[in-house]
Amino acid sequence: MEKPQIISILTTLFLFAIVAAGMTSCQGQVQTVLPHKVVANGQRSVPVYPDEEAYLHVARMKGEGGVAGIVGDVKQKFQAKEIEDQTPVQIVTADDNGAVITVTDGPMKGLTGFVPKQYID
C-alpha cells in the first residue's frame, strides 16, 4: 500500500474512534438522571395538571374562596389527573411553583404534566 492510502485509512479509523467515544459519553449522561417521586402529604393521590398555567389558574380561584373557590375545586377535578402517592417520576423542568414531570413507572407511565412543588420529592 502507498503511504497516502495508509494515512487515509488511519485517519478514518481515528475519526470513528472519536465518534464512538462521544456516543458512549452521551449515553452515560442520560443514565445519571436522579430518580424522584411524588409525595401526597397525607392524601392518597397527587394532582397532575396539563401545564403550569392551568395549575396557577385553579390555585388562584381556590384561593379566592366562596363560589370561585368551589369552581376552582371543580376545575381541578376535570383538568388534573390524579397519580398515586410515591409514584416514580422524572423531572423535565422545574421552577418556583413546581415541576413538569413524566411518570416513569406504574399505571400512568408516560403521563407528562405539571405538579406543584409541595408534591415533589
ABEGO torsion letter per residue (X at the ends): XBAAAAAAAAAAAAAAAAAAAAAAAAAAAAAABBBBBBBAGGBABBBBBABAAAAAAAAAAAAAEEAAAAAAAAAAAAABBBBBBGBBBBBABBBAAEBBBBBABEAABGBBBBBBAAABX
